Amino acid sequence: MHKDVDRSLTGTIGRVTGRIGPGTIGEVMLPYLGGTMAFHAHPFNKTSGFAVDDEVLVIYFEPPQTVYVDELPDVLRHGADPDPAG
């Protein structure tokens, strides 16, 4: 990676609006510049697939409008029980 890489979207949670998979250009909606914006999306590991309405985690942002995403960890999922034993 280059040292001047834009990391402003790294770690952002988005919602898939166009299927993401190997060899395809998917779409994800992300909070950006005070609003919500659509970004082209690819699986970070080049093999995963994500369906419409899945939540994903941005791993890498490639300006101007492409992100590489991965599965959202359970601990970050909306509505996740912080204490599964409890």
Backbone as JSON, one array per atom type, in Angstrom:
{
  "sequence": "MHKDVDRSLTGTIGRVTGRIGPGTIGEVMLPYLGGTMAFHAHPFNKTSGFAVDDEVLVIYFEPPQTVYVDELPDVLRHGADPDPAG",
  "N": [[0.83, -1.18, 0.0], [0.32, 2.29, -0.54], [1.77, 5.08, 1.17], [0.16, 7.32, 1.2], [-2.47, 6.52, 1.17], [-6.01, 6.72, 1.22], [-7.7, 6.34, 4.1], [-10.17, 6.84, 5.09], [-12.63, 5.47, 4.99], [-12.13, 2.98, 5.98], [-13.05, 0.41, 8.15], [-15.67, 1.16, 8.27], [-19.14, 0.4, 8.47], [-21.3, -1.03, 6.15], [-24.24, -1.42, 4.01], [-25.19, -3.95, 1.8], [-26.28, -3.36, -1.46], [-26.23, -4.29, -3.98], [-25.49, -7.41, -5.18], [-22.43, -8.83, -4.05], [-19.55, -10.43, -5.15], [-17.08, -12.91, -6.23], [-15.41, -11.88, -9.14], [-17.38, -10.08, -9.84], [-18.9, -6.8, -9.85], [-20.09, -5.4, -7.13], [-22.4, -3.52, -5.05], [-22.44, -1.18, -2.4], [-23.92, 0.65, 0.23], [-22.79, 3.44, 1.99], [-22.13, 5.49, 4.89], [-21.12, 8.77, 4.2], [-19.37, 11.76, 3.96], [-21.3, 13.24, 5.44], [-23.68, 12.23, 4.5], [-25.3, 9.56, 2.71], [-23.86, 7.26, 0.49], [-23.47, 5.47, -2.6], [-21.16, 2.89, -3.31], [-18.91, 1.13, -5.47], [-18.26, -2.3, -4.98], [-16.11, -4.94, -3.89], [-15.25, -8.31, -2.9], [-12.94, -8.51, -0.26], [-11.21, -10.7, 0.12], [-11.34, -11.88, -2.32], [-12.88, -14.16, -2.77], [-15.24, -14.45, -1.28], [-18.83, -14.07, -0.96], [-21.58, -11.8, -0.88], [-24.9, -11.11, -0.02], [-27.72, -9.07, -1.07], [-28.75, -6.68, 1.29], [-27.11, -7.68, 3.31], [-24.89, -6.84, 5.99], [-21.71, -5.36, 5.84], [-18.13, -5.0, 6.35], [-15.92, -2.4, 5.68], [-12.75, -2.86, 4.41], [-10.77, -1.81, 2.83], [-10.36, 1.19, 0.99], [-10.54, 2.42, -2.22], [-10.03, 5.19, -3.85], [-11.8, 6.73, -6.63], [-14.33, 5.7, -5.84], [-14.53, 2.99, -4.92], [-14.71, 0.12, -2.88], [-13.33, -2.46, -0.79], [-14.59, -5.22, 0.79], [-15.44, -7.15, 3.77], [-16.77, -9.87, 5.73], [-18.96, -8.9, 8.32], [-17.94, -8.8, 11.63], [-19.38, -10.71, 14.32], [-19.56, -9.29, 16.76], [-19.94, -6.68, 15.96], [-22.39, -6.58, 14.77], [-25.66, -5.26, 14.29], [-28.0, -5.29, 16.88], [-26.81, -7.39, 18.11], [-26.23, -9.55, 20.85], [-24.49, -8.42, 23.55], [-23.64, -10.0, 25.63], [-23.67, -13.14, 25.27], [-24.05, -15.26, 27.02], [-25.76, -14.33, 28.83]],
  "CA": [[0.0, 0.0, 0.0], [1.04, 3.56, -0.57], [1.61, 5.76, 2.44], [-0.84, 8.37, 1.11], [-3.76, 5.87, 0.96], [-7.14, 7.31, 1.94], [-8.26, 5.34, 5.01], [-11.34, 7.44, 5.71], [-13.76, 4.55, 5.06], [-11.72, 1.72, 6.6], [-13.77, 0.16, 9.4], [-17.06, 1.6, 8.15], [-20.13, -0.65, 8.23], [-22.2, -0.68, 5.06], [-25.29, -2.39, 3.65], [-25.08, -4.36, 0.41], [-27.44, -3.04, -2.28], [-26.03, -5.04, -5.22], [-24.72, -8.6, -4.8], [-20.97, -8.76, -4.12], [-18.98, -11.76, -5.27], [-15.89, -13.01, -7.06], [-15.59, -11.57, -10.55], [-18.49, -9.15, -10.06], [-18.83, -5.5, -9.18], [-21.28, -5.22, -6.33], [-22.64, -2.16, -4.58], [-22.7, -1.05, -0.97], [-24.24, 2.01, 0.68], [-21.97, 3.8, 3.14], [-22.2, 6.88, 5.33], [-19.98, 9.46, 3.6], [-19.47, 13.22, 3.86], [-22.54, 13.72, 6.04], [-24.85, 11.62, 3.86], [-25.12, 8.16, 2.35], [-23.44, 7.2, -0.89], [-23.23, 4.13, -3.15], [-19.79, 2.6, -3.74], [-18.64, -0.16, -6.08], [-17.7, -3.14, -3.92], [-15.53, -6.24, -4.21], [-14.85, -9.03, -1.7], [-11.54, -8.28, 0.05], [-10.44, -11.93, -0.06], [-11.56, -12.29, -3.71], [-13.65, -15.4, -2.88], [-16.5, -14.39, -0.55], [-20.01, -13.48, -1.59], [-22.49, -11.14, 0.06], [-26.22, -10.9, -0.61], [-28.38, -7.79, -0.82], [-29.14, -6.43, 2.68], [-26.07, -8.07, 4.27], [-24.0, -5.8, 6.48], [-20.3, -5.7, 5.58], [-17.14, -4.11, 6.92], [-14.95, -1.91, 4.7], [-11.37, -3.16, 4.76], [-9.89, -0.96, 2.03], [-11.03, 2.16, 0.13], [-9.76, 2.82, -3.38], [-10.72, 6.33, -4.46], [-12.76, 7.62, -6.02], [-15.58, 5.15, -5.36], [-14.49, 1.53, -4.83], [-14.31, -0.41, -1.58], [-13.16, -3.89, -0.64], [-15.32, -5.5, 2.03], [-15.38, -8.48, 4.37], [-17.88, -10.2, 6.61], [-19.04, -8.1, 9.54], [-17.8, -9.65, 12.82], [-20.59, -10.8, 15.14], [-19.57, -8.27, 17.81], [-20.36, -5.4, 15.38], [-23.73, -6.69, 14.15], [-26.74, -4.55, 14.97], [-28.87, -6.18, 17.64], [-26.05, -8.51, 18.69], [-26.26, -9.61, 22.31], [-23.12, -8.25, 24.02], [-23.32, -11.07, 26.56], [-24.45, -14.29, 24.82], [-24.36, -16.17, 28.12], [-26.57, -13.67, 29.78]],
  "C": [[0.88, 1.24, 0.0], [0.8, 4.29, 0.74], [0.57, 6.87, 2.4], [-2.24, 7.8, 0.82], [-4.83, 6.55, 1.8], [-7.8, 6.22, 2.78], [-9.57, 5.82, 5.65], [-12.53, 6.49, 5.83], [-13.4, 3.21, 5.69], [-12.41, 1.57, 7.95], [-15.22, 0.59, 9.38], [-17.96, 0.4, 7.88], [-21.08, -0.17, 7.15], [-23.24, -1.77, 4.83], [-25.2, -2.66, 2.15], [-26.39, -4.05, -0.32], [-27.35, -3.69, -3.66], [-25.07, -6.18, -4.92], [-23.22, -8.43, -5.05], [-20.44, -10.18, -4.2], [-17.75, -11.76, -6.15], [-16.21, -12.71, -8.52], [-16.76, -10.64, -10.86], [-18.19, -7.82, -9.4], [-20.14, -5.32, -8.46], [-21.43, -3.76, -5.92], [-22.95, -2.18, -3.1], [-22.98, 0.42, -0.67], [-23.47, 2.27, 1.97], [-22.24, 5.23, 3.58], [-20.94, 7.59, 4.83], [-20.28, 10.95, 3.48], [-20.83, 13.76, 4.33], [-23.81, 13.16, 5.42], [-24.61, 10.13, 3.68], [-24.84, 8.1, 0.86], [-23.21, 5.76, -1.33], [-21.78, 4.02, -3.62], [-19.76, 1.26, -4.45], [-17.95, -1.01, -5.01], [-17.23, -4.49, -4.45], [-15.23, -6.96, -2.9], [-13.34, -8.85, -1.47], [-10.68, -9.51, -0.22], [-10.59, -12.54, -1.45], [-12.38, -13.57, -3.87], [-15.02, -15.34, -2.22], [-17.62, -13.79, -1.39], [-20.92, -12.9, -0.52], [-23.79, -10.8, -0.66], [-26.74, -9.5, -0.29], [-28.92, -7.78, 0.61], [-28.16, -6.95, 3.72], [-25.32, -6.83, 4.73], [-22.56, -6.27, 6.29], [-19.4, -4.64, 6.2], [-16.15, -3.7, 5.84], [-13.54, -2.16, 5.22], [-10.43, -2.18, 4.05], [-10.72, -0.07, 1.1], [-10.09, 2.56, -0.98], [-10.5, 3.96, -4.08], [-10.77, 6.2, -5.99], [-13.97, 6.93, -5.4], [-15.62, 3.63, -5.31], [-14.02, 1.12, -3.44], [-14.16, -1.92, -1.67], [-13.68, -4.24, 0.74], [-15.13, -6.93, 2.49], [-16.6, -8.66, 5.25], [-17.82, -9.34, 7.88], [-18.91, -9.04, 10.75], [-19.07, -9.61, 13.68], [-20.68, -9.67, 16.17], [-20.03, -6.91, 17.28], [-21.76, -5.43, 14.77], [-24.76, -5.93, 14.98], [-27.65, -5.57, 15.66], [-28.14, -7.37, 18.24], [-26.1, -8.42, 20.21], [-24.82, -9.49, 22.81], [-22.68, -9.33, 24.99], [-24.16, -12.3, 26.19], [-24.81, -15.26, 25.92], [-25.47, -15.63, 29.02], [-27.98, -13.58, 29.64]]
}
